[in-house]
Amino acid sequence: MEPLTYHYPHPFPLEQGGVLPSLEIAYHTYGVLSPARDNVVWVCHALTANSEVADWWPHTVEPDRFLDPARHFVVCANILGSHYGTTGPLHTNPATGEPWYADFPKLTMRDVIRAHRLLADHLGIPKIRVLIGSSVGGFQAVEWAVSEPEFIERLVLIATAAKATPWQIAIDQTQRMAIFADQTYGQPRPDAGMAGMAAARALGLLTYRGPEGYNLTQQELDDTPRYAGFRACTYQSYQGEKLCRRFDAYSYVAILDTFDTHDVGRGRGGVAEALKRITARTLVVGITTDLIFTPEEMRRLSAQIPDSRYLEIASAFGHDGFLVEHEQLNRMLLPFMA
């Protein structure tokens, strides 16, 4: 399903001082906005996902699931800087007539949320009944719930954080180093840095899945001696190549940079004070084997949000458990959203 596009024809000032002359925001919707406009479920997507939730989050946008389009008006907007239609590095810089590439202005999560709000106003949404975000999508969701508490009725935060930690930033920097080591990165062409991005994706996957996930799915099927061709090796190569077929390195770096700015406490007296602003009834969901957003950190996040409950997905698939364990997630979210 092709995305819809909202064109915002005015200058869009950015938190760090840059300005985008205008905006294109790609988005998908599922279901119908009710006459009372009170059935909106807004999904914020993760790092390299797109606005087509049904494409990247299996068995969620279906009947009797927590994103059932017969009950909800589900909205997902592609984030600023991404490859999937919203204004990003491959869009044209009006000042030069050429794509922005590495000159694309620096973004923050607050810029992303301001763009989301423009789309919400365009769609005539007076309030979000349930805001759902996982991973980087959770960064967006918690920032939105802090910046506009009256706009969000219920909040679901899955495998995420209120502030990017040094560990998470180090993961991002390691991926950036892989991209920057590719000597084609920086060249004015859309396929620049592809080998570096493939390596970055392989590095990232180690943290997304963790040892339990790899050991469960990438065991050799025989005991033949070998020096190459291990299933784990081919899996890493395949995943890197797969991302290169659908993404670009400039967008990847732009989103990693935006990820690292995430801090709901910036200018608000710190994280704990900022989280006190949230008035939405909140569900925080951790994953038992998540190496990026550990269960301990998720429990601590929940404890800092008023009217929050914590639940945990049991999974061997690490951070990617929220994509894999859809049955568990559905059992948790359906009662909360009812």
C-alpha positions as CSV (number, residue, x, y, z in Angstrom):
1,M,0.0,0.0,0.0
2,E,1.5,3.3,-1.1
3,P,1.8,6.0,1.6
4,L,-0.2,9.2,1.5
5,T,1.7,12.4,1.6
6,Y,1.1,15.7,3.4
7,H,2.8,18.7,2.1
8,Y,3.6,21.5,4.6
9,P,4.5,24.5,2.4
10,H,6.0,26.7,5.1
11,P,9.5,26.9,6.6
12,F,10.1,24.4,9.4
13,P,12.6,25.7,12.0
14,L,14.7,23.0,13.7
15,E,15.7,22.8,17.4
16,Q,19.4,23.0,16.6
17,G,19.0,26.1,14.4
18,G,18.6,24.7,10.9
19,V,15.5,25.3,8.8
20,L,13.8,23.0,6.3
21,P,12.1,25.2,3.6
22,S,9.1,22.9,3.6
23,L,8.1,19.4,4.6
24,E,6.8,16.3,2.9
25,I,5.3,13.8,5.5
26,A,4.6,10.3,4.3
27,Y,2.0,8.4,6.3
28,H,-0.4,5.5,6.4
29,T,-3.8,5.2,8.0
30,Y,-6.0,2.1,8.7
31,G,-9.6,2.2,9.6
32,V,-11.9,5.2,9.7
33,L,-11.9,8.2,12.0
34,S,-15.1,8.1,14.1
35,P,-17.6,10.9,14.0
36,A,-16.5,11.9,17.5
37,R,-12.8,11.7,16.4
38,D,-12.0,9.7,19.5
39,N,-10.7,6.4,18.2
40,V,-7.2,7.4,17.1
41,V,-4.3,5.0,17.7
42,W,-1.0,6.6,16.6
43,V,2.0,4.3,16.1
44,C,5.5,5.7,16.1
45,H,7.9,3.5,14.1
46,A,11.5,2.4,14.8
47,L,14.9,3.1,13.2
48,T,14.6,1.8,9.6
49,A,10.9,1.0,9.5
50,N,8.3,2.9,7.5
51,S,4.8,4.2,8.0
52,E,3.2,1.0,6.7
53,V,2.7,-0.7,10.1
54,A,1.1,-3.8,8.6
55,D,4.3,-4.3,6.6
56,W,6.8,-4.3,9.5
57,W,4.8,-5.3,12.6
58,P,3.3,-8.7,11.7
59,H,-0.1,-9.8,13.0
60,T,-1.0,-6.4,14.6
61,V,-3.2,-4.6,12.0
62,E,-5.7,-7.4,11.9
63,P,-9.2,-8.2,13.3
64,D,-9.2,-8.8,17.1
65,R,-5.6,-7.4,17.4
66,F,-4.6,-4.3,19.2
67,L,-4.5,-2.3,15.9
68,D,-7.8,-3.7,14.7
69,P,-8.8,-1.2,11.9
70,A,-12.5,-2.1,12.5
71,R,-12.2,-0.4,15.9
72,H,-9.4,2.1,15.6
73,F,-8.2,4.8,13.2
74,V,-4.6,3.8,13.1
75,V,-2.0,6.4,12.0
76,C,1.7,6.1,11.4
77,A,3.9,8.8,10.0
78,N,7.3,8.2,8.5
79,I,9.8,10.2,10.6
80,L,11.9,13.1,9.5
81,G,15.2,12.1,8.0
82,S,14.0,8.7,6.9
83,H,14.2,7.0,3.5
84,Y,10.5,6.4,3.1
85,G,8.9,9.6,1.8
86,T,9.2,12.1,4.6
87,T,11.7,14.9,4.0
88,G,15.2,13.5,4.4
89,P,18.7,13.5,3.0
90,L,17.7,12.3,-0.5
91,H,15.2,15.1,-0.9
92,T,16.1,18.1,-2.9
93,N,17.7,21.1,-1.2
94,P,16.0,24.1,-2.8
95,A,19.1,26.2,-2.3
96,T,21.2,23.9,-4.6
97,G,18.6,22.0,-6.7
98,E,20.4,18.8,-5.6
99,P,19.7,16.3,-2.9
100,W,20.9,17.2,0.6
101,Y,22.9,14.1,1.2
102,A,25.4,14.6,4.1
103,D,24.4,18.3,4.3
104,F,20.9,17.5,5.6
105,P,20.2,19.6,8.7
106,K,20.6,18.0,12.2
107,L,17.4,16.9,13.8
108,T,16.2,16.1,17.3
109,M,13.3,14.0,18.5
110,R,11.5,17.2,19.3
111,D,11.6,18.2,15.6
112,V,10.2,14.7,14.8
113,I,7.2,15.3,17.2
114,R,6.5,18.7,15.9
115,A,6.2,17.2,12.4
116,H,3.9,14.5,13.7
117,R,1.7,17.3,15.3
118,L,1.5,19.1,11.9
119,L,0.1,15.9,10.4
120,A,-2.3,15.3,13.3
121,D,-3.7,18.8,12.8
122,H,-4.0,18.2,9.0
123,L,-6.0,15.0,9.7
124,G,-8.3,16.8,12.1
125,I,-7.2,14.8,15.1
126,P,-8.2,16.6,18.4
127,K,-6.6,13.9,20.7
128,I,-4.8,10.6,20.5
129,R,-6.6,7.9,22.4
130,V,-3.6,5.5,22.4
131,L,0.0,6.4,21.4
132,I,2.2,3.4,20.9
133,G,6.0,3.5,20.4
134,S,8.6,0.8,20.4
135,S,12.4,1.3,20.3
136,V,13.1,4.7,18.6
137,G,9.3,4.9,18.2
138,G,9.2,4.9,22.0
139,F,11.5,7.8,22.0
140,Q,9.0,9.7,19.9
141,A,6.1,8.6,22.0
142,V,7.5,9.5,25.4
143,E,8.7,12.9,24.1
144,W,5.2,13.6,22.7
145,A,3.5,12.6,26.0
146,V,5.8,14.9,27.9
147,S,5.6,17.9,25.6
148,E,1.8,17.7,25.1
149,P,0.3,15.6,28.0
150,E,-3.2,16.8,27.3
151,F,-3.1,15.4,23.8
152,I,-2.4,11.8,24.8
153,E,-5.0,9.7,26.7
154,R,-3.1,6.4,26.9
155,L,0.5,5.6,26.3
156,V,2.3,2.4,25.4
157,L,6.1,2.3,25.6
158,I,7.8,-0.8,24.4
159,A,11.5,-1.5,24.8
160,T,12.5,2.1,24.9
161,A,13.8,4.9,27.1
162,A,13.3,8.5,28.2
163,K,16.9,9.4,27.4
164,A,19.5,7.8,25.2
165,T,22.1,6.1,27.4
166,P,25.8,6.0,26.8
167,W,25.5,2.3,26.0
168,Q,22.9,3.1,23.3
169,I,24.9,6.0,21.9
170,A,28.0,3.8,21.8
171,I,26.0,1.2,19.7
172,D,25.1,4.1,17.3
173,Q,28.6,5.4,17.1
174,T,30.0,1.9,16.3
175,Q,27.5,1.8,13.4
176,R,28.5,5.3,12.2
177,M,32.1,4.3,12.3
178,A,31.4,1.4,10.0
179,I,29.6,3.7,7.5
180,F,32.3,6.4,7.7
181,A,35.0,3.7,7.0
182,D,33.3,3.2,3.6
183,Q,35.3,5.7,1.4
184,T,32.2,6.2,-0.8
185,Y,30.2,7.8,2.0
186,G,30.0,11.5,1.4
187,Q,29.9,11.3,-2.3
188,P,26.9,13.0,-3.9
189,R,25.0,9.8,-4.9
190,P,22.2,7.9,-3.3
191,D,24.1,4.6,-3.2
192,A,27.1,6.1,-1.3
193,G,28.3,4.2,1.8
194,M,26.3,1.0,1.1
195,A,29.1,-1.4,2.1
196,G,29.5,0.6,5.3
197,M,25.8,0.5,6.0
198,A,25.7,-3.2,5.5
199,A,28.4,-3.6,8.1
200,A,26.6,-1.2,10.4
201,R,23.4,-3.2,10.1
202,A,25.3,-6.4,10.9
203,L,26.7,-4.8,14.0
204,G,23.3,-3.5,15.1
205,L,21.7,-6.9,14.7
206,L,24.1,-8.3,17.3
207,T,22.5,-6.0,19.8
208,Y,18.9,-6.4,18.5
209,R,18.9,-10.3,18.8
210,G,21.6,-11.1,21.3
211,P,23.2,-14.5,22.0
212,E,20.0,-16.4,22.8
213,G,18.4,-15.4,19.5
214,Y,21.4,-16.3,17.4
215,N,22.1,-19.6,19.2
216,L,18.5,-20.6,18.7
217,T,18.2,-19.8,15.0
218,Q,21.7,-20.0,13.5
219,Q,23.0,-23.4,14.6
220,E,24.6,-25.5,12.0
221,L,22.5,-28.4,10.7
222,D,25.4,-30.8,10.4
223,D,28.9,-31.4,11.9
224,T,30.8,-30.9,8.7
225,P,34.1,-29.1,9.3
226,R,34.1,-25.7,7.7
227,Y,36.1,-22.4,7.5
228,A,33.4,-20.3,5.9
229,G,29.7,-20.4,5.0
230,F,28.4,-20.6,8.6
231,R,24.7,-19.9,8.9
232,A,25.5,-17.0,11.3
233,C,27.9,-15.6,8.7
234,T,25.5,-15.8,5.8
235,Y,22.7,-14.4,8.0
236,Q,24.8,-11.3,8.8
237,S,25.7,-10.7,5.2
238,Y,22.1,-11.2,4.0
239,Q,20.7,-8.8,6.5
240,G,23.2,-6.1,5.5
241,E,22.5,-6.6,1.8
242,K,18.8,-6.6,2.5
243,L,18.9,-3.2,4.2
244,C,21.0,-1.8,1.3
245,R,18.1,-2.8,-1.1
246,R,15.6,-0.6,0.8
247,F,17.5,2.2,2.6
248,D,20.3,4.7,2.2
249,A,23.3,5.5,4.4
250,Y,22.6,9.2,4.6
251,S,19.2,8.6,6.2
252,Y,20.7,5.9,8.4
253,V,23.2,8.4,9.8
254,A,20.6,11.1,10.1
255,I,18.4,8.9,12.2
256,L,21.2,7.6,14.4
257,D,22.2,11.2,15.1
258,T,18.6,12.1,16.0
259,F,18.4,9.0,18.2
260,D,21.4,10.3,20.3
261,T,19.7,13.7,21.0
262,H,16.8,12.0,22.8
263,D,16.4,13.4,26.3
264,V,13.0,14.3,27.6
265,G,14.6,16.0,30.5
266,R,16.6,18.5,28.5
267,G,15.5,22.0,29.6
268,R,12.8,20.5,31.8
269,G,14.7,19.9,35.1
270,G,15.9,16.4,34.2
271,V,14.3,13.1,33.2
272,A,12.5,12.4,36.5
273,E,10.8,15.9,36.5
274,A,9.9,15.7,32.8
275,L,8.2,12.3,33.2
276,K,6.0,13.7,36.0
277,R,4.3,15.7,33.3
278,I,2.8,12.7,31.7
279,T,-0.9,12.4,32.4
280,A,-1.7,9.5,30.1
281,R,-2.5,6.2,31.6
282,T,0.7,4.3,30.7
283,L,1.8,0.7,30.0
284,V,5.5,0.1,29.8
285,V,6.6,-3.2,28.3
286,G,10.1,-4.7,28.6
287,I,11.6,-7.8,27.1
288,T,13.5,-10.4,29.2
289,T,16.5,-10.7,26.9
290,D,16.7,-7.1,25.6
291,L,20.4,-5.9,25.6
292,I,19.6,-2.4,24.4
293,F,16.8,-1.5,26.8
294,T,17.2,-3.9,29.7
295,P,14.2,-5.0,31.8
296,E,15.8,-3.2,34.8
297,E,15.8,0.0,32.9
298,M,12.2,-0.5,31.7
299,R,11.0,-1.1,35.2
300,R,12.7,2.1,36.3
301,L,11.1,4.0,33.5
302,S,7.7,2.7,34.5
303,A,8.3,3.7,38.1
304,Q,9.0,7.3,37.1
305,I,5.7,7.7,35.2
306,P,2.5,8.5,37.1
307,D,-0.3,6.0,36.6
308,S,2.0,3.5,34.9
309,R,2.0,-0.3,34.9
310,Y,4.9,-2.6,33.8
311,L,4.6,-5.9,31.9
312,E,7.3,-8.0,30.4
313,I,7.6,-10.1,27.2
314,A,9.4,-13.4,27.7
315,S,11.5,-14.0,24.6
316,A,14.8,-15.4,23.4
317,F,14.9,-12.8,20.6
318,G,16.2,-9.9,22.5
319,H,15.2,-6.4,21.5
320,D,13.5,-7.8,18.4
321,G,11.1,-9.7,20.7
322,F,8.5,-6.9,20.2
323,L,8.4,-7.8,16.5
324,V,8.4,-11.6,17.0
325,E,6.2,-12.2,20.1
326,H,3.0,-10.6,18.7
327,E,0.8,-13.1,20.6
328,Q,2.2,-12.0,24.0
329,L,2.0,-8.4,23.0
330,N,-1.6,-8.7,21.9
331,R,-2.6,-10.2,25.2
332,M,-1.0,-7.3,27.0
333,L,-2.3,-4.5,24.9
334,L,-5.9,-5.5,24.1
335,P,-7.1,-5.2,27.8
336,F,-5.1,-1.9,28.2
337,M,-6.7,-0.4,25.1
338,A,-10.2,-1.6,25.7
